[in-house]
């Protein structure tokens, strides 16, 4: 799929790279991202 799409249909996409993060830094970011995601999309956390 092309990264440029004319009709997004109300959706968005992001690519987050954790390349190069050590395990401790990855864990901090994963915890924050999981909390953010669960607050906005509770059904996805179930």
Secondary structure per residue as TSV (DSSP state, phi and psi in degrees):
chain	resnum	aa	ss	phi	psi
A	1	X	-	360.0	139.1
A	2	X	-	-70.1	140.9
A	3	X	S	-70.6	-12.1
A	4	X	-	-110.2	117.5
A	5	X	-	-128.8	133.9
A	6	X	S	-72.5	-38.1
A	7	X	-	-115.4	105.3
A	8	X	-	-83.5	-13.8
A	9	X	T	59.9	27.9
A	10	X	T	82.7	6.2
A	11	X	-	-111.6	160.5
A	12	X	-	-136.2	160.8
A	13	X	-	-133.0	143.3
A	14	X	-	-140.1	145.7
A	15	X	-	-114.1	122.0
A	16	X	-	-113.7	119.6
A	17	X	-	-99.5	132.2
A	18	X	-	-109.1	15.3
A	19	X	T	-57.4	129.4
A	20	X	T	91.3	-8.9
A	21	X	-	-78.5	137.7
A	22	X	-	-75.8	170.8
A	23	X	H	-59.5	-40.1
A	24	X	H	-65.9	-45.5
A	25	X	H	-67.6	-37.9
A	26	X	H	-60.6	-43.2
A	27	X	H	-61.2	-40.8
A	28	X	H	-62.2	-47.6
A	29	X	H	-67.2	-39.2
A	30	X	H	-63.3	-39.8
A	31	X	H	-64.8	-45.0
A	32	X	H	-65.1	-43.3
A	33	X	H	-66.1	-41.2
A	34	X	H	-62.2	-42.4
A	35	X	H	-64.9	-43.0
A	36	X	H	-61.0	-47.1
A	37	X	H	-62.0	-45.9
A	38	X	H	-65.4	-35.1
A	39	X	H	-64.6	-34.9
A	40	X	H	-94.4	-27.3
A	41	X	-	-134.9	73.0
A	42	X	H	-57.9	-33.0
A	43	X	H	-65.6	-29.7
A	44	X	H	-71.6	-25.2
A	45	X	H	-80.1	-17.7
A	46	X	-	-72.9	360.0
